[in-house]
Amino acid sequence: MNQDPFKEYKKQTKPDQREKSYAWHTVIGLQDVDGLTPPRYLIDTAIKNIEGKITFDEAQTLLDT
C-alpha cells in the first residue's frame, strides 16, 4: 500500500476515529504482507466506519456480501 488512506484520521483528536483507523490500517497491512492489494471497496467501507457512518458490524456485513 503506497499511501495511507487513514493518515488524516490518525491525526484526529477523537480517540474513537484514531483507534478505528489504526485497526483498519493493521487489517489492510496484513493483506499487504501477503502480497494482496486491498480493493477500493474495502478502504471506502473502512472510512465509512471510521467516520461513524456505519458500525463495525455493518462494515463486516458489507464486506461479507
GUDO-328288 format. One record per residue: x, y, z of N, C-alpha, C in turn; residue number from 1. Coordinates in Angstrom, 3 decimals, always signed. Layout:
// GUDO-328288
n_x,n_y,n_z,ca_x,ca_y,ca_z,c_x,c_y,c_z,n
X,Y,Z,X,Y,Z,X,Y,Z,NUM .
...
END
This chain:
// GUDO-328288
n_x,n_y,n_z,ca_x,ca_y,ca_z,c_x,c_y,c_z,n
+0.864,-1.163,+0.000,+0.000,+0.000,+0.000,+0.910,+1.225,+0.000,1 .
+0.821,+2.008,-1.044,+1.715,+3.153,-1.200,+1.334,+4.323,-0.316,2 .
+0.057,+4.653,-0.269,-0.385,+5.770,+0.544,-1.298,+5.268,+1.644,3 .
-1.227,+5.925,+2.767,-2.078,+5.554,+3.896,-3.393,+6.314,+3.779,4 .
-4.490,+5.653,+3.403,-5.760,+6.358,+3.270,-6.349,+6.782,+4.609,5 .
-5.741,+6.351,+5.683,-6.258,+6.662,+7.021,-5.394,+7.674,+7.772,6 .
-4.391,+8.230,+7.104,-3.436,+9.128,+7.752,-4.128,+10.294,+8.457,7 .
-5.084,+10.906,+7.814,-5.765,+12.060,+8.403,-6.565,+11.685,+9.652,8 .
-7.103,+10.481,+9.650,-7.882,+10.049,+10.817,-6.983,+9.776,+12.021,9 .
-5.770,+9.367,+11.759,-4.836,+9.111,+12.861,-4.459,+10.403,+13.570,10 .
-4.578,+11.513,+12.857,-4.250,+12.823,+13.439,-5.430,+13.415,+14.210,11 .
-6.610,+12.851,+14.035,-7.812,+13.377,+14.657,-7.679,+13.383,+16.172,12 .
-8.352,+14.318,+16.784,-8.349,+14.372,+18.240,-9.357,+13.400,+18.835,13 .
-10.284,+12.908,+18.020,-11.279,+11.966,+18.524,-10.623,+10.592,+18.668,14 .
-10.504,+10.103,+19.878,-9.843,+8.810,+20.092,-10.504,+7.673,+19.327,15 .
-11.818,+7.702,+19.193,-12.527,+6.629,+18.513,-12.083,+6.531,+17.054,16 .
-11.977,+7.658,+16.373,-11.542,+7.644,+14.975,-10.094,+7.194,+14.863,17 .
-9.280,+7.645,+15.757,-7.868,+7.276,+15.730,-7.703,+5.770,+15.931,18 .
-8.402,+5.219,+16.911,-8.310,+3.784,+17.188,-8.836,+2.950,+16.013,19 .
-9.954,+3.382,+15.443,-10.505,+2.652,+14.301,-9.551,+2.705,+13.109,20 .
-8.936,+3.873,+12.884,-8.036,+3.984,+11.728,-6.824,+3.078,+11.898,21 .
-6.299,+2.980,+13.105,-5.170,+2.071,+13.340,-5.588,+0.611,+13.126,22 .
-6.796,+0.261,+13.577,-7.278,-1.114,+13.409,-7.428,-1.456,+11.933,23 .
-8.042,-0.566,+11.171,-8.214,-0.822,+9.739,-6.867,-0.842,+9.028,24 .
-5.982,+0.032,+9.420,-4.652,+0.062,+8.802,-3.933,-1.268,+9.045,25 .
-4.099,-1.822,+10.219,-3.494,-3.116,+10.547,-4.067,-4.216,+9.664,26 .
-5.391,-4.228,+9.517,-6.049,-5.236,+8.683,-5.531,-5.165,+7.244,27 .
-5.479,-3.963,+6.715,-5.032,-3.791,+5.334,-3.533,-4.074,+5.220,28 .
-2.782,-3.734,+6.246,-1.353,-4.026,+6.245,-1.072,-5.515,+6.220,29 .
-1.896,-6.295,+6.893,-1.733,-7.751,+6.875,-1.966,-8.307,+5.478,30 .
-2.905,-7.726,+4.753,-3.114,-8.147,+3.368,-1.899,-7.794,+2.521,31 .
-1.346,-6.627,+2.771,-0.179,-6.168,+2.024,+1.010,-7.098,+2.241,32 .
+1.165,-7.584,+3.461,+2.252,-8.510,+3.783,+2.121,-9.789,+2.950,33 .
+0.883,-10.195,+2.711,+0.638,-11.394,+1.907,+0.691,-11.108,+0.408,34 .
+1.039,-9.879,+0.055,+1.135,-9.514,-1.352,-0.212,-9.229,-1.996,35 .
-1.227,-8.994,-1.187,-2.557,-8.709,-1.706,-2.798,-7.205,-1.727,36 .
-3.438,-6.739,-2.743,-3.802,-5.328,-2.821,-5.255,-5.204,-2.390,37 .
-5.514,-4.422,-1.344,-6.896,-4.309,-0.874,-7.751,-3.576,-1.904,38 .
-8.958,-4.057,-2.130,-9.834,-3.368,-3.079,-10.275,-2.012,-2.534,39 .
-10.560,-1.094,-3.438,-11.012,+0.246,-3.043,-12.276,+0.149,-2.186,40 .
-13.107,-0.862,-2.455,-14.335,-1.054,-1.694,-14.034,-1.260,-0.211,41 .
-12.983,-2.007,+0.091,-12.588,-2.237,+1.486,-12.183,-0.924,+2.143,42 .
-11.404,-0.143,+1.452,-10.945,+1.136,+2.006,-12.128,+2.076,+2.205,43 .
-13.025,+2.152,+1.225,-14.203,+3.017,+1.353,-15.088,+2.586,+2.517,44 .
-15.244,+1.281,+2.690,-16.041,+0.765,+3.805,-15.371,+1.102,+5.137,45 .
-14.067,+0.964,+5.195,-13.332,+1.298,+6.418,-13.498,+2.773,+6.760,46 .
-13.423,+3.627,+5.769,-13.571,+5.070,+6.017,-14.971,+5.382,+6.532,47 .
-15.988,+4.735,+5.973,-17.348,+4.940,+6.480,-17.437,+4.543,+7.949,48 .
-16.764,+3.449,+8.313,-16.769,+3.008,+9.709,-16.018,+3.998,+10.596,49 .
-14.881,+4.442,+10.140,-14.082,+5.398,+10.927,-14.855,+6.687,+11.163,50 .
-15.567,+7.142,+10.138,-16.330,+8.391,+10.250,-17.629,+8.222,+11.025,51 .
-17.956,+6.991,+11.411,-19.156,+6.749,+12.203,-20.427,+6.637,+11.380,52 .
-20.294,+6.513,+10.063,-21.466,+6.395,+9.198,-22.064,+4.996,+9.257,53 .
-21.222,+4.005,+9.547,-21.691,+2.632,+9.714,-20.951,+2.013,+10.902,54 .
-21.564,+1.023,+11.493,-20.938,+0.324,+12.609,-19.957,-0.717,+12.075,55 .
-19.172,-1.285,+12.968,-18.258,-2.345,+12.549,-19.043,-3.554,+12.034,56 .
-20.154,-3.873,+12.702,-20.983,-4.996,+12.255,-21.540,-4.754,+10.856,57 .
-21.954,-3.524,+10.586,-22.447,-3.197,+9.247,-21.317,-3.295,+8.221,58 .
-20.131,-2.846,+8.594,-18.975,-2.950,+7.698,-18.680,-4.417,+7.412,59 .
-18.731,-5.252,+8.434,-18.497,-6.677,+8.264,-19.506,-7.295,+7.311,60 .
-20.771,-6.928,+7.478,-21.819,-7.454,+6.603,-21.584,-7.023,+5.160,61 .
-21.234,-5.755,+4.955,-20.966,-5.270,+3.605,-19.800,-6.017,+2.970,62 .
-18.781,-6.267,+3.739,-17.604,-6.949,+3.201,-17.860,-8.428,+2.974,63 .
-18.752,-9.012,+3.728,-19.080,-10.426,+3.569,-19.948,-10.687,+2.341,64 .
-20.667,-9.661,+1.887,-21.592,-9.871,+0.747,-20.944,-9.639,-0.580,65 .
END
